[in-house]
Amino acid sequence: MRLLFLCEGDAEHPHGSFSGISHSILNHLRAAGHWARTADVDLYGLRRWLAAAATFTPISRRWSVRYHLGAVPFRLRSRLAARALRRAGADSCDAILQIGATFASYPATRRPVFLYCDSNIRMAERGAESGQSQAAWLEPGELEAVVRREAGVYRNAAGIFAISERLRRSFVEDFGLPSERVHTVYAGPNFPAPVPPVAPRPADRPPTVLFVGVRFERKGGDLLLRAFTRLRERVPGARLRIIGPRALEIRQDGVECLGFLRKDEPSEWARLVEAYREADVFCLPTRYEPFGIVFVEAMAFGLPCVGPAAWAIPEMVVDGETGFLVPPEDPDALADRLVRLLEDPELARRMGAAGRTRAERYFTWPAVIRRMTDVMEGLVAGGSHSRVEEGSC
């Protein structure tokens, strides 16, 4: 197929858009033989200043959310999408693939528009109590305005690709979309190279728990620290390695902070690979997580995973098979499951192997792209675009 790929940011760059997901989708679409032209609908220069002025509030986090989800930025991005569609008019394209719903491309084209989404505003609303989701920073009227804008984008899409089954159900239940138009496709690891073969854990290193997450509080880092204190009482030589936060100093026995490691920088990628290989278990007791690709990445390295029984995490971490699920905000349960894995290396090895098998079956980008293109090719070939009439791009 010939596709126009629309997103906020530069999908051609590994970290230019959507935490690297856009880049992974683009590369694997091309690897599968599809033609894809990209367009960046993010706001720069005067447009950025206009959007910032229209959404200003003195509370920085609230300002950031309003800038991302507000009406004026939505309209400005949608105009950029329309311009990109006009510029692509000379190239006969089969469909438009759009990341997220922070802009609309359907008014400017009669070609089918498909969306790839990792969340929606109703899912964010469910996470508002955590204080970590975008919905936590919006007033009720602002929230409902976002719902209306997103609903319009979803209604006019020929198909929606959801990153999880939990999200697929939300589109059907919360937005009333026909179930046949919403498809669970998952996601793969955002690695710059194939996953190295799983090697035996070094015998001369201490029992090690690994945490990877930039937003320490949202990812439950403080909760893990409390659990680790309890863990050390039972496994005195245990070590906790923390990767992600750029400036984090923790003076706690057994805790090592490795900082932020870029996957596209060879020396830092090598350090990240080493950290995965030296760990016995991966743990992320996240408070708000629409999906959690980092679990997929840990599974790809053959690590058993421990996380909360919430959001889409049970779709990756099968309790008692590929790791353990614990109740949210429960450091005692967290410590108990971590101790069990650290004290039983053979159990950890079996669960890690099962996790790698599950990741290879469900959570790879070639598999994701096959699921997406099967849907797109079927609708394009059949001319069944749902609300979108056939025409030129």
Secondary structure, DSSP 8 states (H G I E B T S, - for coil): -EEEEEESS-TTSTTSSGGGHHHHHHHHHHHTT-EEEEEE----HHHHHHHHHHT--SSHHHHHHHHHH-HHHHHHHHHHHHHHHHHGGGS--SEEEEESSSS--GGG-SS-EEEEES--HHHHHHTGGGT-SGGGGS-HHHHHHHHHHHHHHHHT-SEEEESSHHHHHHHHHHH---GGGEEE-------SS---------TTS--EEEEE-SSTTTTTHHHHHHHHHHHHHHSTT-EEEEES-SS-----TTEEEEE---TTSHHHHHHHHHHHHH-SEEE---S--SS-HHHHHHHHTT--EEEES-TTHHHHS-BTTTEEEE-TT-HHHHHHHHHHHHH-HHHHHHHHHHHHHHHHHHS-HHHHHHHHHHHHHHHHHHT--SS------
